Amino acid sequence: VMTEQTNTAVVQQFYEAMGRGDIPALLGLVADDVEWTFQGPDRLPFAGAYRGHEGVSDFLGAVDSTIEFERFAPREFVAQGDTVVVVGDERSRIPPTDRVVEQAWAHVYRFRDGRIAAFEAFEDTAALVAAIDPDSAPM
């Protein structure tokens, strides 16, 4: 139970560091060889698999240059063994199209030796693509 509580606290610290824009602090919480995956089509600039601290930095940079978060709210943390699942929601704006996306999401974190070893995001990628693509009809 202590490990599950500790892992949950690490994920909460990760979101807090992300909210402050403190990249060095959040990278300190992930393993050097972390596997970072955001499911989605190639039309999303940040979709794909990333590896290591450089990969996480690249992912976060791509998200930051694409999305302005108006609300980002991790709501529920469920820990079992070396896994923490976070369910939350967000409201974000895509500057080039000025479209707004409101969506629920789930993030899965897997731990090794007290650090985040893997991350996988499940989000409404169809809504994100529609908001990013100026030629698509807004959802």
Sequence and secondary structure as in RCSB ss.txt:
>XXXX:A:sequence
VMTEQTNTAVVQQFYEAMGRGDIPALLGLVADDVEWTFQGPDRLPFAGAYRGHEGVSDFLGAVDSTIEFERFAPR
EFVAQGDTVVVVGDERSRIPPTDRVVEQAWAHVYRFRDGRIAAFEAFEDTAALVAAIDPDSAPM
>XXXX:A:secstr
 HHHHHHHHHHHHHHHHHHHT HHHHHTTEEEEEEEEE   TTSTT EEEEHHHHHHHHHHHHHTT EEEEEEEE
EEEEETTEEEEEEEEEEEETTTTEEEEEEEEEEEEEETTEEEEEEEE  HHHHHHHH TTS   
